[in-house]
Structure formats: C-alpha cells, structure tokens
Amino acid sequence: MQLRAIAHSRAGDKGDISNISVIAYDMKDYPLLEKYVTAERVKEHFSDIVHGTVRRYALPGLGALNFVMLDALGGGVTRSLALDAHGKCLSSAILSLEIPEPDAQSR
Amino acid sequence: MKRIRIGSGAGYSGDRIEPAVELAEKGDIDYLVFECLAERTIAIAQQARMKDPGSGYDPLLADRMHAVLRACSEKGIKIITNMGAANPIAAAAKVREIAQSLNLRKLKIAAVLGDDVLDILGNGDYIDDTGLPVARLGDKLLSANAYLGAQPLVEALAQGADIVITGRAADPALVMAPLIHEFGWAMDDWHRLGQGTLIGHLLECAGQITGGYFADPGHKDVAGLARLGFPIGEVAEDGSAVITKVAGSGGQVTAATCKEQILYEIHDPSAYLTPDVVADFSGVRVAEIGPDRVRISGATGRARPDTLKVSIGYIDSYIGEGQISYAGPGALDRARLALDIVAERLKIIGLKASEIRYDILGVDAMHGAKLSASSPAPYEVRLRVAGRTETLKEAIRIGNEVETLYTCGPAGGGGATKSAKDIVAVLSTLLPRQQVKTAVHFEET
C-alpha cells in the first residue's frame, strides 16, 4: 500500500534544505513508519531531487517522523529555477512511497 | 491562573484580510499578531526604500490597518507585526495617520529599530553560509538584517505601546513578546520560553493550523476553506496553551492540523534555534479537548545562542523563462520535440547561462522523470524552459526562443508566455548579539 493510506505530511523550506513530516493518522500505525520509512528509503525515493544527505528525526509522542533533506531545493526558494521553488509539493510525493500492508506483516 | 488570548491575523504578506477582522470583532482576543515578512521581502523593501525614503514597509499595511484598527482600538486589542519591513518608522507614521483619519482614541505606536546591520556587515570581515566573505558581494549587497528576539518588543509594550511594528524579528518573537510582558516571564526561564516559542511557531502561519494547507479530499476533508478562520492561542501563565478559532468560522483545529504545523520548517526538533531560546519540541504532546480546541504541551528549552542570525539580501542573477502548451493526440511527443528544438537553439545562439532547466508541466515538472514515470500521457502538457544568466538582456533571449516555437516549432503550440526578471536572493551569517543595538521609537496620536 502507499504511505498515504496511513500517514499525512507537510513540507517546509529553509534555504536549500527541505523538511518533510510524515505523521500517522492513527498512533498505532507509528511503528510501521519507524520500521519502513527510513532515511535511506526517502533518499532513494527523491534521488532525482535531493542531492545531499537525508536525516530522520523521530517524534513518537506525536506519532511522527521528520525528514531533513540537504541540497534539495535548487539553491533555495529565492533563486531556484524550479516551478515549485519552495518544494511544497514534496509532501505529496513522499506519500506515494510503498510500504507493506499491516495484515501481510502479521501473517 | 491568568490567561491571554492571541490571534494570528496573517501568515504571510499577501494573506487574506477578513480573518483578522473576524478575530478582532469576535475572537475575544487581547493581542492580534501579523507575521508578514518572508526571507527576501526585506531586501526587496530595501530597494523600494532606496528609491523612495517614505516607503519600504509592507504593501498591505494600510489595507490591514484600515480593516482592523477601529475594532482593536475599541476593544483594547494590541497589535504586533513585522510589517515595518525595511522601514518601521515610516510604517508607524502611516499607522498614526490612519488612526487619526478614523478618529480613534489616543494610540501609542512603537517602531522597533536595530535589526538593520548593513553598516556593520559592510565594514568587517564576515563570512556567509557559503563560506565566502560577505564583502565579495560589493554593490550587489542590498540588505542585512539581524533576527531580533522578543526583548525590544517587550520594552515597547512596557512603555505602553498599543501597536508594535518591527522589521526583521524572529517570527515566534511576535507572540513571545506579549507572553513575556503579560506574565513577567524571566528572559532566562528557558522552559517557559521554549513553550512560548512553540506557541509562536504554531500561530505564525495563521490558517495553516486551522485547516488551511491541509485538505486532501477523501483523506483529510476540511469544510469552509473559503471562509477559513484564523487561529487563537489561549495561553496560561505556566505556558500551557490551547489552540482554537472563532466559533462558526471555516476550517478545523484538530490534533492532525496541529501536528503538521509543529514540524513545519523544523529541522532537529530538539534544537530549534531562536534569538531568545534554543527550543526543544521533541517531547511535545497534543490533545483534542473539545471541538476545535487542542491542548499543546511539553515543549521546553535551554540557553539561547550567543549569536544572532543575519539575513543578507543581494542581487544574485537574472532568470529568463518561456512556456508554451500542446494538447490533443501526440501532445507529449510534440512538447518533447519542442524541448529538443529550444535546447539546440540556445546552443546555436550561444546563450550564456549558468543553469538551464527544461520541464514538461503535467508530466515531470515537479519531481523529475523517476517519480512521474508510471503515469499515463496526459491530454495536455506545457513546456517550460528557465535559465539563470548574468544580465537581463541574456535572460530575455530564453523566452524568445520558446515563443518562436509558434512559427518554427512543432504543430499546434499555443499560449506562449515569456518573462525575465532580476533575482534578489538571500544568504545568512551570524553576528555576536552584543553588536546589535536595538531601540524603540514612538508615534502618538
């Protein structure tokens, strides 16, 4: 299933750094995020876009992860040539990440 | 326990006007805050001020003040805003004029000064965040503004200001100032300052916490976005807070809307650097305690940094751009042919560009070829070519080469547009905080 089935997201920018939150709708799904949405997978997912490192911060109290991606915005909103210079639409793109169905895991 | 209610009337310079009016009239608020100053806005405002010394403040200042001043004056609501941009004194004078023209009661309007550190940066050996000396920018350097903390805003409130207008200040400081002033928080009470920073951070983008920028039909449905209510932070002396909005307004305040905003533009959640505190959001909790009422708790903090961040505005480059659309059967193939033609043309004419980008809108413009690979070909697409140049003249040539696709490119291209503009960009550096001297100037009606 797509990450979108269990999580929502918002992207923010500071200079050439994009941060994307991934938040479980239901706190009980948070362990799935921790297990499957790793910094390595996010880096691979955005390999066309993110040229720097991806760091992951865990916020179990919120049921959320925060990804901080360096060299991700074509120089930053003030000088990028990109149509979405803020990288705001990246929040939707991360939700297309495929993760295993919870049922499939328990079987 | 004493509580105050702070409304957030704008999340950016161009934001809707009416939600702030609704807050002032029906929000039962004590303070109304407008955060309107994006990173490079102040550099562009500085350019305006150089042309006209009476300008350089937010272009919507007068519209917003005309809309809310009467209600705020009658109800005793204090206003705090960074709409002073590159000229807080001129902004304060403008607000005084508006208040006088509306025949309001006596009002004291404060302009907070000291964020402009262009003279300091122009006369020293400072290195920016690219590792290069600031001095290399020469006459391309437009502005340098330190992010001020809450202190000078608190001083303005202590001296009886009804309206406080700043230039560059840390966004959360606009909300921290009334909390520190009303509750007498110490400037080294890191725990409360951390919680206050979280509340400021949650309110600063206005509608982004009340259901704006959240809806995703079928997954996250939000009603009433055309009449979205802006948020109110109800804060107690101990720093505990509830985020809510005016009853009956559009949108929603839920745990989910608050969680998205807690992490918005945050890097390490345990170290959010501000001029007043290093805030720690890693242990934050949210709880829905009623309809459109979410309790926020658990932020803390530790000692503030010794340096202040300075945002440097400079003329970076020029960007030229052209677009043209294709539709119907074969649209994508024709757009790809057009792209190849423009790429070859830019070589033939010897365009001098440091960076060039080709996008096909509707296919791969947002996230590149990999993420869009599995989608079927759309009915219509739009080619976009953008490039960075050192002169305006060179930038103009890019759009021209797209436009000539009309007569020289594939069949059926339509709706060509072109543009070329100068790019004011920002860099940042750090200054020891003792080098930044603040002051408060008053205008009175």
Interface residues (C-beta under 8 A of the other chain):
Chain A: R4 H8 S9 R10 G12 D13 K14 G15 I17 N19 S21 I23 Y25 H45 F46 S47 D48 I49 Y57 L59 G61 L62 G63 A64 N66 V68 G74 G75 G76 V77 T78 R79 L81 A82 L83 D84 C89 L90 A93 S96
Chain B: E39 R40 D129 Y213 F214 D216 H219 K220 A256 K259 E260 Q261 I262 L263 Y264 E265 I266 H267 D268 P269 S270 F281 S282 G283 V284 R285 V286 G298 D316 S317 I319 E355 I356 R357 D359 L361 A365 M366 H367 G368 A369 K370 L371 R384 A386 G387 R388 I423 V424 A425 V426 S428
